[in-house]
Amino acid sequence: MSDQFDQKPPITTTDAGIPAPSDDHSLTVGANGPILLQDHYLIQKMAQFNRERVPERVVHAKGTGAFGYFEVTRSASEWTKAAFLNTVGKRTPTLLRFSTVAGELGSADTVRDPRGFALKFYTEEGNYDLVGNNTPIFFVRDPIKFSDFIHSQKRMPDNDMRSHNAMWDFWSLSPEAMHQVTFLMSDRGTPRTLRHMNGYGSHTFLWVNAKDEKFWVKYHFKTEQGIENFTDAEATAMTAEDPDFHRRDLFESIQKKDFPVWRLEVQIMPFKDAETYRFNPFDLTKVWPHSDYPPITIGRLVLDRNPENFFAQIEQSSFEPANMVPGIGPSPDKMLLGRLFSYPDAHRYRIGTNYLQLPVNQPVAEVHSYNKDGAMRYRHNGNQPVYAPNSYNGPRADTERYQDPLWFSSGELVRTAYTLRAEDDDYGQAGTLYRKVLSATDRDHLASNIVGHMSNNVERAVQERALAHWYKVDNELGSRIAQGLGIAPKSELTASAD
């Protein structure tokens, strides 16, 4: 691949051969506005990406899960009218699915990878799906780059093997990934068990209370088992000793009635704060400092029941960020807005048009819909109107009680990054994680993990480009990585990260 660095690349096109308008930015209303359905190129990329694999999930293929309940310990009614959060002691049935991101169905559980943390709350107002990870951040902030990121983590087309060179090539050309890559390359990228890691909603969401007051919110599920991680060597050894180690640990713990518990903490940002906050609060590559918005504990999640049929209840489970109950809505987070389309589209392809009629996905709330027919449909409305409006007492929307949670946006139709603010950089929070959050041992492991990963068939030009980013994260970290890779000190580097 080395000789390709000096070649002029071809023009990106749509699958119809039309030159693509951008590789980096979706079409939005203004720099901070919502993504538009008319962005055909984005829709084509996501729709095509969702149909690449049959029948396993394109991402998050290897996973496990269990049932349990969420119990409110502090009412959230001052911030949201969501019924399942408003009464202390109230319990809502839940399903939690854990997963690795890049691996296939048969892959090992303990490989270095983010872990999916997908929750389904079976509420009386319909299913609420919160689809996050064990990280509060992500690699990219625009959905148009998501399928490209996953392709860099998956198998290469010529030899069907995964490529560390492809991973670092993508990351080194996407500096916004550095915060998440720092997290991934630390021991947090190899959790000891699924019970000993946190879960996050990752995105920013909108909460609306009964007075129509609005707040921005982030979810943090903190493990009450404590954080425990494997070292890189321990995680690698376990891939051979027991490839299903995480799956087995979770199942056996619940079987022994050692039920895992997570404490739900939320960060609440007043609606108006987002306009003038020092960095874009909807940027998925950043966290909100706890000193600005201290976490507030509102509940606990308990897993106490294993699946009875893994395929029917875990493999056929579907989670979609678009499933939001009254009092909860999306934010201007572009990644979240892209996922609102992508997830249900993937489910319709993978498990069928009527996937929401599968028992594990059915809501406990009654369904009154004008959708009809399609493959595998078994629940019908009988002699009821199949169109709206109608004169025969068919269901009607309550437009006053159940309005969409809204926020204002305006601007020209553009493909661009978020409007930059004072602290909108790609390195500051990654540097803070390295210097102020990780222990000395953690920092040692991070440096050695990066060196080991980048030494695995990664071309020198890609190494040098990635190294320039690590210097920007932290100069000492960059020097340690350079020494491990046998690359000249920073002053002698000719490669640039720009």
Secondary structure as GFF3:
##gff-version 3
##sequence-region A 1 498
A	DSSP	three_ten_helix	2	6	.	.	.	ID=ss1
A	DSSP	beta_strand	27	29	.	.	.	ID=ss2
A	DSSP	alpha_helix	40	50	.	.	.	ID=ss3
A	DSSP	beta_strand	63	72	.	.	.	ID=ss4
A	DSSP	three_ten_helix	83	85	.	.	.	ID=ss5
A	DSSP	beta_strand	91	100	.	.	.	ID=ss6
A	DSSP	beta_strand	115	123	.	.	.	ID=ss7
A	DSSP	beta_strand	126	133	.	.	.	ID=ss8
A	DSSP	three_ten_helix	143	145	.	.	.	ID=ss9
A	DSSP	alpha_helix	146	153	.	.	.	ID=ss10
A	DSSP	alpha_helix	164	172	.	.	.	ID=ss11
A	DSSP	three_ten_helix	175	177	.	.	.	ID=ss12
A	DSSP	alpha_helix	178	185	.	.	.	ID=ss13
A	DSSP	three_ten_helix	187	189	.	.	.	ID=ss14
A	DSSP	beta_strand	199	200	.	.	.	ID=ss15
A	DSSP	beta_strand	205	208	.	.	.	ID=ss16
A	DSSP	beta_strand	214	223	.	.	.	ID=ss17
A	DSSP	alpha_helix	232	241	.	.	.	ID=ss18
A	DSSP	alpha_helix	245	255	.	.	.	ID=ss19
A	DSSP	beta_strand	261	270	.	.	.	ID=ss20
A	DSSP	alpha_helix	273	276	.	.	.	ID=ss21
A	DSSP	beta_strand	296	305	.	.	.	ID=ss22
A	DSSP	alpha_helix	310	310	.	.	.	ID=ss23
A	DSSP	pi_helix	311	315	.	.	.	ID=ss24
A	DSSP	beta_strand	328	330	.	.	.	ID=ss25
A	DSSP	alpha_helix	334	350	.	.	.	ID=ss26
A	DSSP	three_ten_helix	355	357	.	.	.	ID=ss27
A	DSSP	three_ten_helix	359	361	.	.	.	ID=ss28
A	DSSP	beta_strand	413	415	.	.	.	ID=ss29
A	DSSP	alpha_helix	428	432	.	.	.	ID=ss30
A	DSSP	pi_helix	433	437	.	.	.	ID=ss31
A	DSSP	alpha_helix	440	454	.	.	.	ID=ss32
A	DSSP	alpha_helix	460	473	.	.	.	ID=ss33
A	DSSP	alpha_helix	475	485	.	.	.	ID=ss34
A	DSSP	three_ten_helix	490	492	.	.	.	ID=ss35
###
